[in-house]
């Protein structure tokens, strides 16, 4: 591939997953403070670990519920 037109054409033929991979390659995502804090909070023993574990337990038990939407109450 040597022209921009050829590259654009090839991109159009990519699967969704391949386009995501290309996007990540062209625009690497840098974690900010919020991302780092969320990662730390969901690690074992983190602030959200208890909630995460409870959610996993409910999912395995088939007790998942729909997320409430505005006006659904």
N, C-alpha and C positions, 0 to 999 in steps of 0.2 A: 504494500500500500504506500503510495507516494503522494497522493493528493488529498486535500481536505475533503473533497467530494467523495472519494473512495472510503475515507475514514467514516464520514457521516453515514454513508450507505451501510457500512459494516455495523455501525452502532445500531442502526434501525433493525438489524437482524438479530441482535442480542436478546437473550431471554431476560426476564425481569431480574433474576439473580445475577446474571452476568453484568447487567447495567449497574446494579448496586455495587458489585465488585469494582467496576470501572470508576464509578463515582468516588468510592473510598480511596482508590489509587490516585485519582486526580485531585481530590480535596480531602486529605487526611483530617480526621476529626481530632481535635485536641481537647482533652477533658478540662473543664474549668472547675472552679472550687465546688460548685453545686454537684457536678458529676462525681468528683472525688468523694464528697461527703456521702452521697447516695450509695456509692460502692462500699464505703466503709460501714455505713449503717445496715446494709443487707448481708454483710459477712457474718459468719457464725459468731454469736456473742454481741453483734452490733445492735444499735437501738431498734431496728425493725426486724431483727431475726425472729423474735417471738411471734410477730404477726405473720411473717413469711412462713414459718413452720406450721402455724395454725391453718393458714390457707392451703398449704400442701396437704395437710391431714384431711381437711374438709373435701378437697378435690378427690383424694383417693377414696374417701367414703361416699362419694357421689352426692355430696351435700352443697354443691355450688349453687349460688342464687344469682338471678339476673341483677345487674347494677340498676339501681333505681333511676328512672328518668324524670325530668320535671313534669309535674302533673300526674304522676303515676300513683300517688298515695291517696 
